[in-house]
Amino acid sequence: MRHLLRYLGQRLYTIWAVFWFIVPFVLIYPLQWFFSRRPDGGGVVHSLNRFWSTFSITMWGMHVKVVRESPGPNPRPCVYVANHGSYVDIMMLFKYIPGFLNMMGKDSLARVPVWGPLFGRVYITVDRASAVSRGRAMVAARRSLAAGQSIAIFAEGRISPTPGKELLPLVDGAFQMAIEAGVPLVPVGMPLNHMFMPDVEKDLRVRFHRLKIVFHPPISTVGLTLADIPALKQRVAEQLRGDFLPEGATKPGPSVWRRPVAAVAPPVTPTITPQHSSSL
């Protein structure tokens, strides 16, 4: 019975979370569609995205612990470097980073039905397998930083298959753009987002679980060169790994309503060791 009630609770919470994810988006979509087509509409679209993220996260009801290790506000512009463990990561950054935030995401986000074209028109997309696409994205990022707009990038390049346990190698792009623009880097750790919504192929799992986001102190890049990127990446990677928590080391499993059947060990056949006689 306990397993059945847990299964029903997980299914009901999934329906609740999906409902409050879709409803606010549907309500604001006409405004997003309109302003995304205006040259100066990016700020309005981002404000609507922040409202959407804030409203959905609030309705999901999880406790979110926000840790800001720097006493004052983060400098603007800067480059936020975050780990990537769930699709909820984008919503968390929208909610907790003030001001306009120019996201840099993989080009497949622009192909997501309905929402994708809005993302592609307002934010920066990149195909990491294409040198031309990477070059265009870097140019767009430099322009954004020059205009005083901060940038957020998932420096692992993709969602980690083992989030909360292992950090993928960080790519150079975020560090290169920060050094070339002379702006600070701000590491952002999100160690538990995958416990709420893990990235599982052909499955939607939503679990009620507390979340946490950590904003580390800004790292100055003044005076650094591209030769400093390896050491800078190592420093940021150590900070992001340091945010991992034991409870986030394993993705939540699928919902099951039956008690798992304990594995029965096969019978052990005794081994008879032949006795050798010795002659005197």
Contacts in CASP RR format, 6 or more apart in sequence:
PFRMAT RR
TARGET T0000
AUTHOR 0000-0000-0000
METHOD contacts of the structure
MODEL  1
MRHLLRYLGQRLYTIWAVFWFIVPFVLIYPLQWFFSRRPDGGGVVHSLNR
FWSTFSITMWGMHVKVVRESPGPNPRPCVYVANHGSYVDIMMLFKYIPGF
LNMMGKDSLARVPVWGPLFGRVYITVDRASAVSRGRAMVAARRSLAAGQS
IAIFAEGRISPTPGKELLPLVDGAFQMAIEAGVPLVPVGMPLNHMFMPDV
EKDLRVRFHRLKIVFHPPISTVGLTLADIPALKQRVAEQLRGDFLPEGAT
KPGPSVWRRPVAAVAPPVTPTITPQHSSSL
3 256 0 8 1.000
3 257 0 8 1.000
3 258 0 8 1.000
3 259 0 8 1.000
4 257 0 8 1.000
4 258 0 8 1.000
6 255 0 8 1.000
7 255 0 8 1.000
7 256 0 8 1.000
7 257 0 8 1.000
8 257 0 8 1.000
10 206 0 8 1.000
10 207 0 8 1.000
10 255 0 8 1.000
11 255 0 8 1.000
13 206 0 8 1.000
13 207 0 8 1.000
13 208 0 8 1.000
14 204 0 8 1.000
14 205 0 8 1.000
14 206 0 8 1.000
16 59 0 8 1.000
16 60 0 8 1.000
17 60 0 8 1.000
17 197 0 8 1.000
17 206 0 8 1.000
18 204 0 8 1.000
18 206 0 8 1.000
20 55 0 8 1.000
20 56 0 8 1.000
20 59 0 8 1.000
20 60 0 8 1.000
21 56 0 8 1.000
24 51 0 8 1.000
24 52 0 8 1.000
24 55 0 8 1.000
24 56 0 8 1.000
25 52 0 8 1.000
25 115 0 8 1.000
28 48 0 8 1.000
28 51 0 8 1.000
28 52 0 8 1.000
29 114 0 8 1.000
31 44 0 8 1.000
31 48 0 8 1.000
32 45 0 8 1.000
32 48 0 8 1.000
32 49 0 8 1.000
32 118 0 8 1.000
33 118 0 8 1.000
35 41 0 8 1.000
35 42 0 8 1.000
35 43 0 8 1.000
35 44 0 8 1.000
35 45 0 8 1.000
35 48 0 8 1.000
36 42 0 8 1.000
36 45 0 8 1.000
36 117 0 8 1.000
36 118 0 8 1.000
36 121 0 8 1.000
36 122 0 8 1.000
37 121 0 8 1.000
41 122 0 8 1.000
42 100 0 8 1.000
42 122 0 8 1.000
43 100 0 8 1.000
43 122 0 8 1.000
45 118 0 8 1.000
45 122 0 8 1.000
46 94 0 8 1.000
46 99 0 8 1.000
46 100 0 8 1.000
46 101 0 8 1.000
46 122 0 8 1.000
49 94 0 8 1.000
50 94 0 8 1.000
50 95 0 8 1.000
52 91 0 8 1.000
52 94 0 8 1.000
53 90 0 8 1.000
53 91 0 8 1.000
53 92 0 8 1.000
53 94 0 8 1.000
53 95 0 8 1.000
54 94 0 8 1.000
54 95 0 8 1.000
56 91 0 8 1.000
57 64 0 8 1.000
57 91 0 8 1.000
57 92 0 8 1.000
57 95 0 8 1.000
60 196 0 8 1.000
60 208 0 8 1.000
61 208 0 8 1.000
62 196 0 8 1.000
62 208 0 8 1.000
62 209 0 8 1.000
62 210 0 8 1.000
62 211 0 8 1.000
63 210 0 8 1.000
63 211 0 8 1.000
64 92 0 8 1.000
64 210 0 8 1.000
64 211 0 8 1.000
64 212 0 8 1.000
64 213 0 8 1.000
65 210 0 8 1.000
65 211 0 8 1.000
65 212 0 8 1.000
65 213 0 8 1.000
66 96 0 8 1.000
66 212 0 8 1.000
66 213 0 8 1.000
66 215 0 8 1.000
67 212 0 8 1.000
67 213 0 8 1.000
67 214 0 8 1.000
67 215 0 8 1.000
68 215 0 8 1.000
69 214 0 8 1.000
69 215 0 8 1.000
69 216 0 8 1.000
69 217 0 8 1.000
70 215 0 8 1.000
70 216 0 8 1.000
70 217 0 8 1.000
70 218 0 8 1.000
73 98 0 8 1.000
74 150 0 8 1.000
74 184 0 8 1.000
74 186 0 8 1.000
74 215 0 8 1.000
74 218 0 8 1.000
75 183 0 8 1.000
75 184 0 8 1.000
75 218 0 8 1.000
76 99 0 8 1.000
76 148 0 8 1.000
76 150 0 8 1.000
77 144 0 8 1.000
77 145 0 8 1.000
77 148 0 8 1.000
77 149 0 8 1.000
77 150 0 8 1.000
77 151 0 8 1.000
77 181 0 8 1.000
77 183 0 8 1.000
78 150 0 8 1.000
78 178 0 8 1.000
78 183 0 8 1.000
78 184 0 8 1.000
78 185 0 8 1.000
78 186 0 8 1.000
78 218 0 8 1.000
79 145 0 8 1.000
79 150 0 8 1.000
79 151 0 8 1.000
79 152 0 8 1.000
79 153 0 8 1.000
79 174 0 8 1.000
79 177 0 8 1.000
79 178 0 8 1.000
79 181 0 8 1.000
79 183 0 8 1.000
79 184 0 8 1.000
79 185 0 8 1.000
79 186 0 8 1.000
80 93 0 8 1.000
80 97 0 8 1.000
80 101 0 8 1.000
80 150 0 8 1.000
80 151 0 8 1.000
80 152 0 8 1.000
80 153 0 8 1.000
80 186 0 8 1.000
80 188 0 8 1.000
81 153 0 8 1.000
81 155 0 8 1.000
81 170 0 8 1.000
81 174 0 8 1.000
81 175 0 8 1.000
81 185 0 8 1.000
81 186 0 8 1.000
81 187 0 8 1.000
81 188 0 8 1.000
81 236 0 8 1.000
81 240 0 8 1.000
82 89 0 8 1.000
82 93 0 8 1.000
82 152 0 8 1.000
82 153 0 8 1.000
82 154 0 8 1.000
82 155 0 8 1.000
82 187 0 8 1.000
82 188 0 8 1.000
82 189 0 8 1.000
82 190 0 8 1.000
82 240 0 8 1.000
83 89 0 8 1.000
83 154 0 8 1.000
83 155 0 8 1.000
83 156 0 8 1.000
83 160 0 8 1.000
83 163 0 8 1.000
83 164 0 8 1.000
83 167 0 8 1.000
83 188 0 8 1.000
83 189 0 8 1.000
83 190 0 8 1.000
83 191 0 8 1.000
83 240 0 8 1.000
83 243 0 8 1.000
84 154 0 8 1.000
84 156 0 8 1.000
84 157 0 8 1.000
84 158 0 8 1.000
84 159 0 8 1.000
84 160 0 8 1.000
84 163 0 8 1.000
85 159 0 8 1.000
85 160 0 8 1.000
85 163 0 8 1.000
85 164 0 8 1.000
85 190 0 8 1.000
85 193 0 8 1.000
85 194 0 8 1.000
85 198 0 8 1.000
85 199 0 8 1.000
86 159 0 8 1.000
86 163 0 8 1.000
86 190 0 8 1.000
86 193 0 8 1.000
86 194 0 8 1.000
86 196 0 8 1.000
86 197 0 8 1.000
86 198 0 8 1.000
86 199 0 8 1.000
87 159 0 8 1.000
87 197 0 8 1.000
87 199 0 8 1.000
88 193 0 8 1.000
88 196 0 8 1.000
88 197 0 8 1.000
88 211 0 8 1.000
89 154 0 8 1.000
89 190 0 8 1.000
89 193 0 8 1.000
90 103 0 8 1.000
92 190 0 8 1.000
92 193 0 8 1.000
92 211 0 8 1.000
92 213 0 8 1.000
93 101 0 8 1.000
93 103 0 8 1.000
93 152 0 8 1.000
93 188 0 8 1.000
94 101 0 8 1.000
96 213 0 8 1.000
96 215 0 8 1.000
97 150 0 8 1.000
97 152 0 8 1.000
99 150 0 8 1.000
100 149 0 8 1.000
100 150 0 8 1.000
101 149 0 8 1.000
101 150 0 8 1.000
101 151 0 8 1.000
101 152 0 8 1.000
102 123 0 8 1.000
102 124 0 8 1.000
102 141 0 8 1.000
102 144 0 8 1.000
102 149 0 8 1.000
102 150 0 8 1.000
102 151 0 8 1.000
102 152 0 8 1.000
103 119 0 8 1.000
103 123 0 8 1.000
103 124 0 8 1.000
103 151 0 8 1.000
103 152 0 8 1.000
103 153 0 8 1.000
104 123 0 8 1.000
104 124 0 8 1.000
104 125 0 8 1.000
104 126 0 8 1.000
104 137 0 8 1.000
104 141 0 8 1.000
104 151 0 8 1.000
104 152 0 8 1.000
104 153 0 8 1.000
105 123 0 8 1.000
105 124 0 8 1.000
105 125 0 8 1.000
105 126 0 8 1.000
105 153 0 8 1.000
105 154 0 8 1.000
106 125 0 8 1.000
106 126 0 8 1.000
106 127 0 8 1.000
106 128 0 8 1.000
106 157 0 8 1.000
106 158 0 8 1.000
107 125 0 8 1.000
107 126 0 8 1.000
107 127 0 8 1.000
107 133 0 8 1.000
109 116 0 8 1.000
109 119 0 8 1.000
109 120 0 8 1.000
109 125 0 8 1.000
110 116 0 8 1.000
110 117 0 8 1.000
110 119 0 8 1.000
110 120 0 8 1.000
110 125 0 8 1.000
112 119 0 8 1.000
119 125 0 8 1.000
124 137 0 8 1.000
124 140 0 8 1.000
124 141 0 8 1.000
124 144 0 8 1.000
124 151 0 8 1.000
125 137 0 8 1.000
126 133 0 8 1.000
126 134 0 8 1.000
126 136 0 8 1.000
126 137 0 8 1.000
127 133 0 8 1.000
127 134 0 8 1.000
128 134 0 8 1.000
128 157 0 8 1.000
128 171 0 8 1.000
138 173 0 8 1.000
138 176 0 8 1.000
138 177 0 8 1.000
141 151 0 8 1.000
141 177 0 8 1.000
142 177 0 8 1.000
142 180 0 8 1.000
142 181 0 8 1.000
144 151 0 8 1.000
145 151 0 8 1.000
145 177 0 8 1.000
145 181 0 8 1.000
145 183 0 8 1.000
146 181 0 8 1.000
151 174 0 8 1.000
151 177 0 8 1.000
152 188 0 8 1.000
153 173 0 8 1.000
153 174 0 8 1.000
155 170 0 8 1.000
155 171 0 8 1.000
155 173 0 8 1.000
155 174 0 8 1.000
155 175 0 8 1.000
155 233 0 8 1.000
155 236 0 8 1.000
156 167 0 8 1.000
156 168 0 8 1.000
156 169 0 8 1.000
156 170 0 8 1.000
156 171 0 8 1.000
157 168 0 8 1.000
157 171 0 8 1.000
158 168 0 8 1.000
159 199 0 8 1.000
160 166 0 8 1.000
160 167 0 8 1.000
160 168 0 8 1.000
163 193 0 8 1.000
163 194 0 8 1.000
163 198 0 8 1.000
163 199 0 8 1.000
163 248 0 8 1.000
163 251 0 8 1.000
164 191 0 8 1.000
164 192 0 8 1.000
164 194 0 8 1.000
164 244 0 8 1.000
164 245 0 8 1.000
164 248 0 8 1.000
164 249 0 8 1.000
165 244 0 8 1.000
165 248 0 8 1.000
165 249 0 8 1.000
165 250 0 8 1.000
167 237 0 8 1.000
167 240 0 8 1.000
167 241 0 8 1.000
170 233 0 8 1.000
170 236 0 8 1.000
170 237 0 8 1.000
172 229 0 8 1.000
172 233 0 8 1.000
174 185 0 8 1.000
175 185 0 8 1.000
175 229 0 8 1.000
175 232 0 8 1.000
175 233 0 8 1.000
175 236 0 8 1.000
176 226 0 8 1.000
176 229 0 8 1.000
178 184 0 8 1.000
178 185 0 8 1.000
178 221 0 8 1.000
179 221 0 8 1.000
179 224 0 8 1.000
179 225 0 8 1.000
179 226 0 8 1.000
179 228 0 8 1.000
179 229 0 8 1.000
179 232 0 8 1.000
182 221 0 8 1.000
182 222 0 8 1.000
182 223 0 8 1.000
183 221 0 8 1.000
184 218 0 8 1.000
184 219 0 8 1.000
184 220 0 8 1.000
184 221 0 8 1.000
185 218 0 8 1.000
185 219 0 8 1.000
185 221 0 8 1.000
185 232 0 8 1.000
185 236 0 8 1.000
186 215 0 8 1.000
186 216 0 8 1.000
186 217 0 8 1.000
186 218 0 8 1.000
186 219 0 8 1.000
187 216 0 8 1.000
187 219 0 8 1.000
187 236 0 8 1.000
187 239 0 8 1.000
187 240 0 8 1.000
188 213 0 8 1.000
188 214 0 8 1.000
188 215 0 8 1.000
188 216 0 8 1.000
189 213 0 8 1.000
189 214 0 8 1.000
189 216 0 8 1.000
189 239 0 8 1.000
189 240 0 8 1.000
189 243 0 8 1.000
190 211 0 8 1.000
190 212 0 8 1.000
190 213 0 8 1.000
190 214 0 8 1.000
190 243 0 8 1.000
191 212 0 8 1.000
191 214 0 8 1.000
191 243 0 8 1.000
191 244 0 8 1.000
191 245 0 8 1.000
191 248 0 8 1.000
192 209 0 8 1.000
192 210 0 8 1.000
192 211 0 8 1.000
192 212 0 8 1.000
192 245 0 8 1.000
192 247 0 8 1.000
192 248 0 8 1.000
193 211 0 8 1.000
194 248 0 8 1.000
194 251 0 8 1.000
195 207 0 8 1.000
195 209 0 8 1.000
195 211 0 8 1.000
195 247 0 8 1.000
195 248 0 8 1.000
195 251 0 8 1.000
195 252 0 8 1.000
196 206 0 8 1.000
196 207 0 8 1.000
196 208 0 8 1.000
196 209 0 8 1.000
196 211 0 8 1.000
197 205 0 8 1.000
197 206 0 8 1.000
197 207 0 8 1.000
198 205 0 8 1.000
198 251 0 8 1.000
198 252 0 8 1.000
198 253 0 8 1.000
200 251 0 8 1.000
203 254 0 8 1.000
205 252 0 8 1.000
205 253 0 8 1.000
205 254 0 8 1.000
205 255 0 8 1.000
207 252 0 8 1.000
209 252 0 8 1.000
212 243 0 8 1.000
212 245 0 8 1.000
214 243 0 8 1.000
216 239 0 8 1.000
219 232 0 8 1.000
219 235 0 8 1.000
219 236 0 8 1.000
221 232 0 8 1.000
224 232 0 8 1.000
END
